[in-house]
Each structure stands twice: as structure tokens, then as C-alpha cells.
Amino acid sequence: MRLPITKTPKPYVGGAFIRSESGRTFPLNDARGNFVANMPQCTRKDLRNAVEAAAKAGPGWAKRTAYNRGQILYRLGEMLEARRQELIDTLVLFGATKAAATKEVDACSDRLIYYAGWADKYEQVLGNVNPVASPHFNFTVTEPMGVIGVIAPDTPALLGLISLVAPVIVSGNTVVAEVSETNPYPAILLGEMLATSDLPGGVVNLLTGFRQELVPTFATHTHLRGLSAAVGAEDRKTLRLGAAESVKRVHFADAKTDWLSGQAQDLYAIRDFIEFKTTWHPVGA
């Protein structure tokens, strides 16, 4: 009798699948209480390593054309569509109904395509040619902020993660994300797709682990330029206090967000993590 070969889940950092430096794991069970896998319990050092990988990937990702970034997000949407049934089965394994799982997976693909479409258009809406009284051309353009920390909601595990990551990276930022604590397995599958997509290694880094261990480091790490988080009141307080100390921008997802609705995607999710630069140029020069 042949024994089944089970998957060994690993966080995705810097374009590679890593083992936590601590070697610690925690058991993950399905909705029926059956053991599925030992998930790596990432530490503060893993988070710091992920930030370094994201910072290294940042300049190259930001220099790509907006059109190319859109193509890459679109390709990732295609890959989700190709593994649609596997993702649905995974969500069902961890307690979702088949109908709910199907809606979530389809919404994930649609959300990536939505932000892919904005890649070469948001600049036209958010940038501006400003009227000024002096004889100057005055332009306002957007720039990515840098490395952004993302803390995904526990549910929906996959759609919540994609909804927070996609608008951040489309403008040229890079991401270090802590995935759902209670259901990290769908994010492991997403990491496998990222590894074989056109997205450069280090642009998106996915960590598994516990909020209580990683949230304080997300809050205080000085190389994280912003935070996008879907967390409870206590973690919000920790993030606000740490962000005030390290001077980073923080955006919290509304606790009542309907992640399946159109309200969970908009242009302003991109605006939350870009900088505006205004240039003056003499007329006739």
C-alpha cells in the first residue's frame, strides 16, 4: 500500500520557499479536526529578512513600466483561474461551502484583473497639471512609497490577502504580508503561483505565524514605509503606537468590509500607498 505524499508548506520570501529560522511549526487542522500540515511559525527575524528581500526588489519593480506591471498582475489572475478548482477544494476543506468557496476564488481572479486594469491609468486620475500664477509648468506625479507591511484578515483567507496586496504592488511598492493566522493554507498555494508567475522575487513576501508575535515588529520596523491591516482593536492600538514612533502611514480595513462586493476595490486603495511629488518648470526654459 502506497503512503500519500503530503505537502510541506513553506513561507514565500525573496522568490524562494524558506523554513522559519526558528524551526518552529504549529499544526493546522481542517474543518473536521483532521491534521493537514505543520505550518512554519515565522519569527521577527523572518520578518526582517522578508523586509530586506522586499527592499532589494523594490527599485527594479518600481522602474518597470506601469503597463508591464499591469501585464504581470493580469498573468497572476490567469494563474488563479487555471488552479481555480484546487483553490475551491482547499477552501472547502477548511470549512467553506462549495458555493462560498467558488465565489471567493472567482472574486480573487476578478480583483487582480481589476487592479491590473488600473496599472497604467491611475496616474492620469491622481496626477495633475496644476494652475499657478507664475510663469511655470506645475506637475504633480505619483511615486511608490517603498516596502509596505500587510496583515491579512483571517477570513476570507485568500480574497482578503489579495484585496490588500494587489493595490499596493500595482503602483510599484513591494509587500511583506502576514497571511491569515487561522487559515494560512490558501496563501501557501498563492505563494506557489507567485513563484512561477512573472512577478519578480521579493515583490510579494508571505509569512505564516501568530499575530501576537509579528504585529509588534510590523509596527516598529523602520524600513516599512506603510501598513495595510485588517486586524482587531488591540492589534490596531499596537500598530498605531508603533507607527507613530517609526513614522509610517497606516491604513486599516473596515471591520464591516464585504470583501466580495465592489466596495472592497477602488482607486483609492492604490492612492493610500503612493507619494505625490510636485515639479515646477519655468515656461520657455
Backbone torsions as a table, in degrees:
resi	resn	phi	psi	omega
1	MET	NA	130.1	-176.7
2	ARG	-86.6	132.5	176.7
3	LEU	-81.1	141.4	178.3
4	PRO	-69.1	145.4	176.9
5	ILE	-94.8	111.5	-176.8
6	THR	-88.9	154.0	-179.5
7	LYS	-73.7	141.5	172.7
8	THR	-102.8	100.3	-176.8
9	PRO	-68.8	141.2	177.4
10	LYS	-140.4	143.9	172.9
11	PRO	-62.9	156.2	-178.1
12	TYR	-112.6	110.8	-175.2
13	VAL	-136.9	128.2	175.5
14	GLY	63.0	27.7	-180.0
15	GLY	82.1	9.2	-179.5
16	ALA	-133.8	160.0	176.6
17	PHE	-95.8	120.0	-171.9
18	ILE	-110.2	163.4	166.9
19	ARG	-103.4	143.2	178.6
20	SER	-58.1	140.3	-177.5
21	GLU	-63.8	-22.2	-179.8
22	SER	-80.3	-22.5	-175.3
23	GLY	77.6	1.8	-178.4
24	ARG	-79.8	150.5	175.6
25	THR	-138.4	166.2	171.7
26	PHE	-135.6	144.4	-176.0
27	PRO	-73.7	140.0	175.9
28	LEU	-116.4	123.8	179.4
29	ASN	-110.1	154.3	177.0
30	ASP	-81.0	-174.2	-175.3
31	ALA	-64.0	-22.3	179.7
32	ARG	-93.8	3.0	179.8
33	GLY	87.3	6.6	178.8
34	ASN	-82.5	139.8	-179.5
35	PHE	-65.7	134.6	179.0
36	VAL	-112.3	-49.9	-175.3
37	ALA	-166.1	161.3	169.2
38	ASN	-94.5	116.8	-177.9
39	MET	-90.4	136.0	176.7
40	PRO	-61.5	136.0	177.7
41	GLN	-100.2	94.0	-174.5
42	CYS	-69.3	151.5	-176.0
43	THR	-115.0	179.6	176.6
44	ARG	-59.7	-36.5	179.6
45	LYS	-67.3	-38.9	175.5
46	ASP	-60.3	-40.7	178.6
47	LEU	-63.6	-44.1	179.1
48	ARG	-62.5	-40.7	177.4
49	ASN	-63.2	-37.9	179.0
50	ALA	-66.8	-38.2	177.3
51	VAL	-63.6	-40.6	177.6
52	GLU	-62.5	-41.9	178.6
53	ALA	-64.3	-41.0	179.6
54	ALA	-66.7	-40.2	179.3
55	ALA	-64.9	-36.8	179.0
56	LYS	-67.8	-36.5	-178.5
57	ALA	-80.1	-19.1	-172.2
58	GLY	-56.6	-53.9	-176.3
59	PRO	-58.0	-42.9	-179.9
60	GLY	-65.9	-39.6	179.5
61	TRP	-67.5	-41.6	-179.1
62	ALA	-67.5	-29.5	-178.3
63	LYS	-78.7	-15.8	177.1
64	ARG	-64.8	151.4	178.9
65	THR	-66.5	151.4	177.9
66	ALA	-58.3	-37.9	180.0
67	TYR	-61.9	-41.7	-179.9
68	ASN	-67.3	-39.4	176.1
69	ARG	-61.0	-38.9	176.3
70	GLY	-63.2	-41.0	177.8
71	GLN	-60.5	-40.5	-177.2
72	ILE	-69.1	-41.2	175.8
73	LEU	-64.4	-38.3	178.0
74	TYR	-62.6	-42.3	178.8
75	ARG	-61.1	-39.4	178.0
76	LEU	-64.2	-38.6	174.8
77	GLY	-61.0	-39.3	176.5
78	GLU	-61.2	-40.1	-177.9
79	MET	-68.3	-37.5	174.6
80	LEU	-62.4	-39.9	179.7
81	GLU	-64.2	-37.7	-179.0
82	ALA	-68.5	-30.9	179.9
83	ARG	-105.3	25.9	-175.0
84	ARG	-54.7	-48.9	-175.8
85	GLN	-66.0	-38.7	178.6
86	GLU	-62.3	-41.8	179.5
87	LEU	-66.9	-40.9	177.4
88	ILE	-60.6	-46.8	-179.7
89	ASP	-61.1	-36.8	179.6
90	THR	-66.5	-44.8	178.8
91	LEU	-64.2	-38.1	177.1
92	VAL	-64.3	-40.0	179.1
93	LEU	-56.6	-34.5	-177.2
94	PHE	-100.7	22.5	166.8
95	GLY	113.7	-9.8	179.3
96	ALA	-77.8	149.7	170.8
97	THR	-73.0	160.4	-179.3
98	LYS	-62.3	-38.3	179.9
99	ALA	-65.1	-44.0	180.0
100	ALA	-66.8	-40.4	179.2
101	ALA	-63.9	-40.6	178.9
102	THR	-63.1	-43.9	178.1
103	LYS	-61.5	-41.9	-177.8
104	GLU	-66.2	-45.8	-178.5
105	VAL	-65.2	-42.2	178.0
106	ASP	-63.4	-38.9	178.6
107	ALA	-66.2	-32.6	177.4
108	CYS	-62.3	-48.3	178.8
109	SER	-62.2	-44.5	-179.0
110	ASP	-62.8	-36.6	-178.5
111	ARG	-68.0	-39.5	177.1
112	LEU	-64.3	-41.7	179.0
113	ILE	-65.9	-37.7	178.7
114	TYR	-58.5	-51.4	-178.3
115	TYR	-72.9	-29.2	173.3
116	ALA	-59.6	-38.1	179.1
117	GLY	-66.6	-29.0	179.9
118	TRP	-80.3	-14.5	-168.7
119	ALA	-52.1	-44.3	-178.1
120	ASP	-105.9	20.1	-178.4
121	LYS	-125.1	-26.9	-175.0
122	TYR	-62.5	-31.5	178.6
123	GLU	-60.8	-36.6	-179.2
124	GLN	-67.6	-27.8	-178.5
125	VAL	-90.6	-42.2	-175.4
126	LEU	-87.6	-28.1	174.9
127	GLY	-78.0	173.6	-175.1
128	ASN	-163.3	154.6	164.6
129	VAL	-104.4	116.4	-170.1
130	ASN	-94.4	134.7	174.0
131	PRO	-73.4	127.4	179.0
132	VAL	-130.4	156.8	-175.2
133	ALA	-78.6	-25.7	-177.2
134	SER	-89.0	165.4	-179.6
135	PRO	-76.7	70.6	-179.4
136	HIS	-137.2	150.4	162.1
137	PHE	-84.9	137.2	-177.2
138	ASN	-130.9	111.6	-175.2
139	PHE	-115.8	137.9	170.3
140	THR	-113.5	122.3	-179.8
141	VAL	-124.9	163.6	-178.3
142	THR	-102.5	153.0	175.5
143	GLU	-139.1	147.2	174.8
144	PRO	-67.6	153.5	-179.0
145	MET	-80.9	-36.2	-176.8
146	GLY	134.7	-129.2	-178.6
147	VAL	-91.0	125.3	-178.2
148	ILE	-116.0	134.6	174.8
149	GLY	-88.9	134.4	179.3
150	VAL	-123.6	130.6	173.7
151	ILE	-119.0	109.3	-171.8
152	ALA	-79.5	154.9	176.1
153	PRO	-70.4	157.5	176.9
154	ASP	-68.3	-37.2	175.5
155	THR	-138.7	139.4	-6.2
156	PRO	-74.4	129.9	-169.3
157	ALA	-60.5	-43.0	-176.6
158	LEU	-89.3	-48.4	-177.6
159	LEU	-65.0	-39.3	178.3
160	GLY	-62.0	-41.9	179.0
161	LEU	-63.5	-49.2	-178.5
162	ILE	-64.9	-37.1	-179.2
163	SER	-65.3	-28.5	178.2
164	LEU	-88.7	-33.4	-176.0
165	VAL	-78.7	-44.8	-172.4
166	ALA	-57.5	-47.9	-179.2
167	PRO	-69.1	-19.5	179.0
168	VAL	-77.8	-44.1	-174.4
169	ILE	-82.1	-20.3	-174.9
170	VAL	-64.3	-25.5	-178.7
171	SER	-91.2	-2.5	178.5
172	GLY	110.6	1.3	173.5
173	ASN	-74.7	165.3	170.1
174	THR	-117.1	163.3	-169.2
175	VAL	-132.4	139.2	163.8
176	VAL	-117.2	116.6	-172.9
177	ALA	-119.6	135.7	166.0
178	GLU	-95.4	123.4	-174.2
179	VAL	-84.2	179.6	179.8
180	SER	-51.0	130.7	179.2
181	GLU	-74.1	-37.4	-175.3
182	THR	-86.4	-23.7	-179.8
183	ASN	-142.5	71.5	-176.5
184	PRO	-80.2	-10.0	-171.0
185	TYR	-62.0	-42.5	178.0
186	PRO	-58.2	-33.1	178.8
187	ALA	-68.6	-29.1	175.2
188	ILE	-62.9	-42.0	177.2
189	LEU	-65.6	-38.4	176.7
190	LEU	-61.6	-40.6	177.6
191	GLY	-59.6	-37.8	177.5
192	GLU	-63.6	-36.3	177.9
193	MET	-71.4	-39.6	178.0
194	LEU	-60.9	-38.1	-176.9
195	ALA	-65.8	-27.5	-178.2
196	THR	-109.4	9.2	177.5
197	SER	-91.6	-175.7	178.3
198	ASP	-84.6	-1.9	-178.4
199	LEU	-70.2	123.5	-178.8
200	PRO	-60.3	145.1	177.4
201	GLY	-58.9	137.2	179.3
202	GLY	97.1	-15.9	179.2
203	VAL	-69.0	-42.1	174.7
204	VAL	-124.0	126.6	179.9
205	ASN	-124.4	129.1	-173.1
206	LEU	-116.8	124.2	-179.7
207	LEU	-115.8	141.8	172.9
208	THR	-108.6	150.7	180.0
209	GLY	154.9	-162.1	-174.4
210	PHE	-105.8	139.1	179.4
211	ARG	-55.8	-46.4	-173.3
212	GLN	-60.9	-24.0	-179.2
213	GLU	-90.1	-34.2	-172.3
214	LEU	-99.7	-29.8	-176.1
215	VAL	-57.3	-45.0	179.3
216	PRO	-58.9	-35.2	178.8
217	THR	-73.7	-37.6	172.3
218	PHE	-56.5	-41.3	-175.4
219	ALA	-67.5	-38.6	-170.3
220	THR	-103.8	-10.9	-176.7
221	HIS	-63.8	120.2	-172.5
222	THR	-74.3	-17.0	-179.9
223	HIS	-89.5	-6.3	170.7
224	LEU	-83.6	122.1	-175.5
225	ARG	-88.9	-13.8	179.3
226	GLY	-163.7	165.6	179.1
227	LEU	-134.0	134.9	172.7
228	SER	-123.5	114.7	-169.2
229	ALA	-137.9	143.9	172.0
230	ALA	-119.1	86.6	-172.4
231	VAL	-134.9	170.8	179.5
232	GLY	-80.2	179.9	-173.0
233	ALA	-60.9	-42.1	-176.9
234	GLU	-66.6	-42.3	178.3
235	ASP	-69.4	-33.1	175.8
236	ARG	-60.7	-42.7	179.0
237	LYS	-61.7	-45.3	178.9
238	THR	-60.6	-43.4	-178.9
239	LEU	-67.6	-40.5	179.5
240	ARG	-63.2	-46.3	-178.4
241	LEU	-64.4	-44.5	179.3
242	GLY	-67.3	-38.1	-180.0
243	ALA	-68.0	-34.3	177.7
244	ALA	-65.1	-35.1	-179.7
245	GLU	-73.2	-38.7	-177.0
246	SER	-99.6	3.0	175.1
247	VAL	54.6	69.4	175.9
248	LYS	-127.8	154.3	178.8
249	ARG	-79.9	137.8	-177.6
250	VAL	-127.8	132.6	174.8
251	HIS	-130.0	125.4	179.3
252	PHE	-104.2	134.5	173.3
253	ALA	-71.4	139.4	178.5
254	ASP	-61.9	133.9	-179.1
255	ALA	-61.2	-23.5	-178.3
256	LYS	-95.7	10.7	-178.0
257	THR	-56.8	129.2	170.8
258	ASP	-93.1	98.4	-171.8
259	TRP	-64.7	-20.3	180.0
260	LEU	-83.1	-15.1	-174.4
261	SER	-87.8	167.0	176.6
262	GLY	-66.8	-17.3	178.7
263	GLN	-68.6	-16.9	-179.3
264	ALA	-86.6	4.8	177.5
265	GLN	-141.5	129.0	174.1
266	ASP	-165.7	170.9	-178.7
267	LEU	-60.1	-33.4	-173.6
268	TYR	-73.4	-16.2	171.4
269	ALA	-68.2	-28.9	173.7
270	ILE	-74.2	-43.9	-177.4
271	ARG	-60.8	-30.5	-176.7
272	ASP	-58.1	-24.6	-175.1
273	PHE	-129.2	44.0	169.7
274	ILE	-130.2	156.7	174.6
275	GLU	-104.8	153.2	177.4
276	PHE	-110.9	131.6	179.2
277	LYS	-122.4	128.4	-179.5
278	THR	-108.8	131.1	-177.8
279	THR	-117.9	134.4	174.6
280	TRP	-106.2	136.0	178.5
281	HIS	-138.9	127.6	-178.6
282	PRO	-61.4	138.6	175.5
283	VAL	-68.5	131.6	177.9
284	GLY	86.9	-4.9	-178.7
285	ALA	-82.5	NA	NA
